[in-house]
């Protein structure tokens, strides 16, 4: 069973980390923090959908026509957004690991 993530705790942890770091965290950066947390949630939900429904999903009632699960693209887009926001917020790879945000480039579905 996958562990349940409390996104409010993750957000508080991220804000605390940013305030304690050399990054000059301002209240105006909250929008980036919110987008960061939303991207993490999208990545988690997308991965869950791929694990539940598989890499390919049927698109017709007879289940004879299959297509790539769109959650795969949503997952990689969310990870890309997380990485971009990490750079803007000044998070290092170690900071992301401390937050539990380790993504492997070769994630296999």
N, C-alpha and C positions, 0 to 999 in steps of 0.2 A: 504494500500500500504506500502510495506517495505521501510525503509529509505535506501538511497544509501550511501554507505561508500566510502569515499575517502581514499584509502590505502596509498597515499603519505602523507597525513596529519597524519594518524595513525602512520606511520613510523617516521615522524619528532617528533611527541609527545613521542613516545617510546624512541627515541635517547635522547631527552631532559631529559626525566625522568631518564634514565640510567646515563647520565652525572652528574645530580644533586644528585644522590643517593650515598650511600656508596660503591656501586659496582664500581670497577676500570675499567671503560669502555675504551677500546682501539679500534683503527681503525680496528684491526684484528677481532673484534667482529661483524663487519658489516655483515659477512656471516650469523651468527646466527640470526641477526635482519632480514635480507632478508628472511631466511627460516621461521622465525616466521610470517612475514607478508604474505608470500605465503601460509602457513598453514591456516591462518585466512581466506584468500580469498577462499581456497579450502573448508573450513568448511561452509562458507556462500553460495557458489555455490551449494554444496551438499545439504544443507538444503533447498535451493530454489527448486532444482530438486525434492526433496521428496515432498515438498508442492504442486508442480505443477503436478507431475505424480503419486504421491501416494506411499504407502509403497510397494505395489506389482505392477509389471508391466507385461504386456503381452509380450511373446517372440515369438509368431507366428502371421501370418497375420490374422488368424481367431480370434485371441485374446481369445483362449480357454485355453492356457497354461500360467500360471502366475508364476513369480518368485520374490524373494525379490529384491527390488531396490538396485542396487550396490552402489548408493550414500549414503546409510545408513552406510555401512562399510567405505567409504571414509570420511564421516563426523567424525565418531568416531576415525579413524586413525589420522585425522587432529587435532582433539581436544587433543588427546594423545600427538602428537608432540608439540602442543602449550604448554601444561603443562610441558613437559620435557625441552623445551627451556626456559620456564619461570624460572624453577629452576636453569638452567645453567646461566641465566642472572641475577639471584638474585631478581626476581620480587615476591612480596608478593601477597596474595589474594587481598589486598586493591589496590595495583598497577594495577592488572589486571582489577579490577572493575572500576578504574579511566580511564582505556583505553577502557572500554566498552566490556571487554572480560569475561563476566560471563557465564559459562557453568554449567548447572545443571546435576548432575550425573544421574538423572532419566528423561532425555529428552524423551518425548514420541512422536512418529510419528503417 
